[in-house]
Amino acid sequence: MSIILGLHTICGVVSTLDSVPGKHVQLRLCWCLAAKPANCYDLLKVGKKSDGKYTVNVGGKDVTVFCDMTTDGGGWTVVSILLFCYFVDLLSHTLI
């Protein structure tokens, strides 16, 4: 399955037909190149709505990231989650 975000079309004239006098017809061959998603917001724009792992293209390299598609409208690329807890004894200023 491919994700189509922005399309770039490349066309070239293959031949010119003069089958009808006074009419000029060109036969064109075109290719559509799809851009790969660069972040979770790109995925959100094409209809991806579920939180989870997705592949995005960063600097020409495919990377698996976690996308938060529900918080504040979604489209968040989660870079890291840091969870820590500590308590300080206010009298001695030491970690407990």
C-alpha positions in Angstrom: 0.0 0.0 0.0 1.4 3.4 -0.9 0.5 6.7 0.6 -0.1 9.5 -1.9 0.6 13.0 -0.4 1.7 15.5 -3.0 1.8 14.4 -6.6 4.4 15.6 -9.1 3.6 14.8 -12.7 6.3 14.4 -15.3 5.0 14.3 -18.9 6.7 13.9 -22.3 5.4 14.1 -25.8 5.6 10.6 -27.4 4.4 11.5 -30.9 2.5 14.0 -32.9 -0.5 12.8 -35.0 -1.8 14.7 -38.0 -4.7 12.3 -38.8 -7.2 15.1 -39.4 -6.2 17.9 -41.7 -5.8 21.2 -39.8 -5.9 19.4 -36.4 -2.7 18.8 -34.4 -2.9 16.0 -31.8 -0.1 15.1 -29.4 0.2 11.8 -27.6 1.7 12.3 -24.1 3.0 9.8 -21.6 2.9 10.9 -18.0 4.2 9.5 -14.7 3.0 10.5 -11.2 5.6 10.6 -8.4 4.2 10.5 -4.9 6.0 12.2 -2.1 6.5 10.1 1.0 5.2 11.4 4.4 7.9 13.3 6.3 6.0 13.4 9.6 2.8 12.3 11.4 1.0 15.5 10.3 1.5 14.5 6.7 -0.2 11.1 7.5 -3.0 12.9 9.3 -3.7 14.9 6.2 -4.2 11.8 4.1 -6.7 10.2 6.6 -4.6 8.3 9.1 -6.5 8.8 12.4 -5.2 6.0 14.8 -2.4 6.4 17.3 0.5 3.9 16.5 3.6 3.2 14.6 4.1 4.5 11.1 6.9 4.9 8.6 8.0 8.4 7.6 10.8 9.6 5.4 13.4 11.7 7.2 16.3 13.0 5.1 15.7 10.3 2.5 15.7 7.5 5.0 12.6 5.6 6.1 12.2 5.7 9.9 9.5 4.1 12.1 8.0 6.5 14.5 5.1 6.6 16.9 2.3 9.0 15.9 -0.2 10.6 18.3 -3.2 11.2 16.1 -5.7 12.1 18.9 -4.1 14.7 21.2 -5.0 18.4 20.3 -6.1 17.5 16.8 -3.5 14.9 16.1 -0.5 14.7 13.8 2.1 14.7 16.5 5.4 12.8 15.8 6.6 11.4 19.2 10.3 11.8 19.4 10.8 10.6 23.0 9.0 10.0 26.2 10.9 10.7 29.4 9.3 9.5 32.6 11.0 10.1 35.9 10.0 10.9 39.4 12.1 12.2 42.2 11.5 13.7 45.6 13.7 16.2 47.3 14.0 16.6 51.1 13.6 20.3 51.4 15.5 20.4 54.7 18.7 18.6 53.5 18.3 19.3 49.8 19.0 15.7 49.0 17.2 13.3 46.7 15.0 10.7 48.4 
